[in-house]
Amino acid sequence: MFDIPSNNNVEKCIITKDTVLNNAKPEYVINESRQPLKKTHIKKQKREDSAS
């Protein structure tokens, strides 16, 4: 599970009952042609202080 953030080719991680109860490895759906997602920049909105 900890290798997913560093691997851009993983499309899906499937966690089964066996994964949870018996410590089996999760199944990964890999797509070699997948493009990495662009990180979006969050705009901060200016906040007006009101003395109400």
C-alpha positions as CSV (number, residue, x, y, z in Angstrom):
1,M,0.0,0.0,0.0
2,F,2.8,2.4,0.7
3,D,4.2,2.0,-2.9
4,I,1.1,3.4,-4.5
5,P,1.8,7.1,-4.1
6,S,5.2,6.7,-5.8
7,N,3.9,4.5,-8.7
8,N,2.0,6.5,-11.4
9,N,0.9,3.3,-13.2
10,V,-1.5,2.1,-10.5
11,E,-5.1,2.7,-11.4
12,K,-6.8,0.8,-8.7
13,C,-6.0,-1.1,-5.5
14,I,-8.4,-3.8,-4.6
15,I,-8.7,-4.8,-0.9
16,T,-10.4,-8.1,-0.3
17,K,-11.6,-9.8,2.8
18,D,-8.5,-12.1,2.6
19,T,-6.3,-8.9,2.5
20,V,-7.8,-7.7,5.8
21,L,-8.1,-10.9,7.7
22,N,-5.1,-12.9,6.5
23,N,-2.6,-10.2,5.6
24,A,-2.7,-11.1,1.9
25,K,-1.3,-8.6,-0.5
26,P,-3.8,-6.3,-2.2
27,E,-4.4,-6.6,-5.9
28,Y,-3.2,-3.7,-8.1
29,V,-4.7,-2.8,-11.4
30,I,-1.7,-1.5,-13.5
31,N,-1.9,0.6,-16.6
32,E,1.5,1.2,-18.3
33,S,0.1,4.0,-20.5
34,R,-1.4,6.0,-17.7
35,Q,-0.3,9.6,-17.5
36,P,0.5,11.0,-14.0
37,L,-2.1,13.4,-12.6
38,K,-1.3,17.1,-12.4
39,K,-1.2,18.5,-9.0
40,T,-3.6,21.4,-8.8
41,H,-2.8,24.6,-7.0
42,I,-5.4,25.6,-4.5
43,K,-6.2,29.3,-4.6
44,K,-6.6,31.0,-1.3
45,Q,-9.5,33.4,-1.2
46,K,-9.0,36.7,0.5
47,R,-11.1,37.0,3.6
48,E,-12.4,40.3,4.8
49,D,-12.5,40.8,8.5
50,S,-15.8,42.1,9.7
51,A,-16.3,43.8,13.0
52,S,-20.0,42.8,13.3
